[in-house]
């Protein structure tokens, strides 16, 4: 069965302009041409439904294209969904975060620009932040109340955020090469591999957090001791 573009749009439940946009992005194959008339097949219908399904799960078009091209495995779906949309018991808008933390919105935006406050969805019009950020903001305010200049604290935070970002990217690369690829190479049922990937990622996420926190605390204490010894 073949469709004109208007028929395809009605069948797949998308706009004609959307179909043309997907074609321009390489997400949808070109139609069959018959003179000046273009015809779309059932494969185009299935592809549009798949794109719509992935969009509803929160995937960006960039990630969707990787799925459709075969660059990402079906077992990656749950893992990729969990990364940009981490589960949180509660999320807050910037205004709610400001109200509950007692910190003005402009200052929170400055913290975000410094990389110290990261919304769950940075590209969203109505960005939302994990409620856990309230604890981090309160900790920062304690340092400021103790006399640490806010400018110096933000500069320190920028340096720390840059170092953490570099380390995190290296850790993700290690997970991808030594864990994800191994699980997928072992084969098996897609759903089982999906569950195993997601569980392993969550386990390693928790373990990495504990490791980094303990290491930073030990390093901070050692630096404080050395600083005191130099003054004696």
C-alpha positions in Angstrom: 0.0 0.0 0.0 1.3 3.5 -0.9 0.4 6.9 0.3 0.6 10.5 -0.9 2.2 12.7 1.7 -1.1 14.0 3.0 -2.4 10.5 3.4 0.8 9.4 5.2 0.4 12.3 7.6 -3.1 11.3 8.5 -2.2 7.6 8.8 0.8 8.3 11.0 -0.8 11.1 13.0 1.9 13.7 12.2 1.9 17.0 10.3 3.0 17.2 6.6 5.7 19.7 7.6 7.0 17.3 10.2 7.4 14.6 7.6 9.4 17.0 5.4 11.5 18.0 8.4 12.3 14.4 9.2 13.4 13.8 5.6 15.7 16.8 5.8 17.2 15.5 9.0 17.7 12.0 7.4 15.3 10.4 9.9 12.9 9.3 7.1 13.9 7.8 3.7 13.0 9.6 0.6 9.7 8.6 -1.1 9.4 6.8 -4.4 9.0 9.3 -7.3 6.7 8.8 -10.2 7.1 11.9 -12.3 6.3 14.9 -10.1 4.3 12.6 -7.7 5.9 11.1 -4.6 4.7 7.9 -2.9 5.3 6.7 0.6 5.1 3.0 1.7 4.3 1.1 4.8 7.9 1.3 5.9 7.5 5.1 6.2 4.4 4.6 8.4 6.3 2.3 10.7 9.3 4.6 10.9 7.1 7.6 11.8 5.4 5.6 14.5 8.7 4.5 15.9 10.0 8.1 16.0 6.8 9.2 17.8 7.2 6.4 20.3 10.8 7.3 21.1 9.8 11.0 21.4 7.2 10.2 23.9 9.9 8.5 26.0 11.7 11.8 26.0 14.5 11.1 23.5 15.9 13.9 21.4 16.0 13.6 17.6 19.8 13.1 17.8 19.4 10.0 20.0 16.4 8.8 17.9 18.6 9.0 14.8 21.2 6.8 16.5 18.6 4.2 17.3 17.2 4.2 13.8 20.6 3.9 12.2 21.4 0.9 14.4 24.2 2.8 16.3 22.3 2.1 19.5 21.0 -1.4 20.4 17.3 -2.0 21.4 18.7 -3.0 24.8 20.0 0.6 25.3 16.5 2.0 25.3 15.9 1.9 29.1 19.4 3.0 29.9 19.3 6.0 27.6 15.9 6.9 28.9 17.2 6.8 32.5 20.2 9.1 31.8 18.5 12.3 30.6 15.5 11.8 32.9 16.9 10.6 36.2 14.3 9.5 38.7 13.7 11.9 41.6 11.1 11.8 44.3 10.3 15.5 43.6 11.4 18.2 41.1 11.1 22.0 41.4 10.9 24.9 39.1 13.5 27.7 39.5 10.9 29.8 41.2 10.0 27.0 43.6 13.7 26.3 44.3 14.3 30.0 45.1 11.3 30.1 47.4 12.2 27.0 49.3 15.9 27.7 49.6 15.6 31.4 50.3 18.1 32.2 47.5 17.1 34.7 44.9 16.5 33.5 41.3 19.3 35.6 39.8 21.9 34.0 42.1 20.5 30.5 41.3 20.9 31.3 37.6 24.5 32.4 38.3 25.1 29.1 40.0 23.7 27.3 37.0 25.9 29.2 34.6 28.9 28.3 36.8 27.9 24.6 36.4 27.1 24.2 40.0 23.3 23.9 39.6 22.2 21.6 36.8 18.5 21.2 35.7 17.3 17.8 34.8 16.4 19.1 31.3 18.7 22.0 30.4 16.8 22.6 27.1 13.4 22.6 28.5 11.4 25.9 28.5 10.3 25.1 32.0 13.4 23.6 33.5 13.0 21.5 36.6 15.6 20.7 39.3 15.8 17.8 41.7 14.5 18.7 45.2 17.8 17.3 46.4 19.4 20.5 45.2 17.9 22.3 48.2 20.4 20.4 50.5 23.4 21.4 48.2 22.3 25.1 48.2 21.9 25.1 51.9 25.4 23.7 52.3 26.8 26.5 50.1 24.9 29.1 52.1 26.6 27.8 55.3 30.0 28.5 53.7 28.9 32.0 52.7 27.5 32.6 56.2 30.8 31.5 57.7 32.6 34.3 55.8 33.7 32.7 52.5 33.2 35.3 49.8 30.6 34.3 47.3 32.7 35.2 44.3 35.7 33.1 45.5 33.3 30.2 46.3 31.8 30.3 42.8 35.3 30.4 41.2 36.3 27.4 43.2 33.0 25.7 42.2 33.7 26.4 38.5 37.2 24.7 38.8 35.7 21.8 40.6 32.8 21.4 38.2 35.2 21.4 35.2 37.4 18.7 36.8 34.3 16.6 37.8 32.9 16.9 34.2 36.2 15.7 32.8 36.3 12.7 35.2 32.7 11.9 34.6 33.1 11.7 30.9 36.1 9.4 31.3 34.0 7.2 33.6 31.1 7.0 31.1 33.6 6.0 28.4 34.9 3.2 30.7 31.3 2.0 31.4 30.5 2.0 27.7 33.6 0.1 26.6 34.0 -2.4 29.4 30.4 -3.0 30.7 27.8 -2.0 28.1 29.6 -3.5 25.1 30.3 -6.8 27.1 26.7 -7.2 28.2 25.4 -6.7 24.7 28.1 -9.0 23.2 26.8 -11.8 25.4 23.5 -11.6 23.6 20.3 -13.0 25.1 16.8 -11.6 25.3 16.7 -7.9 24.6 14.4 -7.2 27.6 16.7 -9.1 30.0 19.8 -7.3 28.6 18.0 -4.0 29.0 17.2 -4.7 32.7 20.7 -5.9 33.3 22.2 -2.8 31.7 20.0 -0.4 33.7 20.6 -2.2 37.0 24.4 -2.3 36.4 24.4 1.4 35.6 22.4 2.3 38.7 24.7 0.2 40.9 27.8 1.8 39.4 26.3 5.2 39.7 25.8 4.8 43.5 29.2 3.2 43.9 30.9 6.0 42.0 29.1 8.6 44.2 30.3 7.0 47.4 33.9 6.6 46.0 34.1 10.2 44.9 32.6 11.7 48.1 35.0 9.7 50.4 38.0 10.5 48.2 37.2 14.2 48.2 36.7 14.3 52.0 40.0 12.5 52.6 41.8 14.8 50.2 40.2 17.9 51.8 41.3 16.8 55.3 44.8 16.1 54.1 45.0 19.5 52.5 43.8 21.1 55.7 46.4 19.2 57.8 49.2 20.2 55.5 48.0 23.8 55.5 48.1 23.8 59.3 51.5 22.2 59.5 53.0 24.9 57.2 51.8 27.6 59.6 53.4 26.0 62.6 
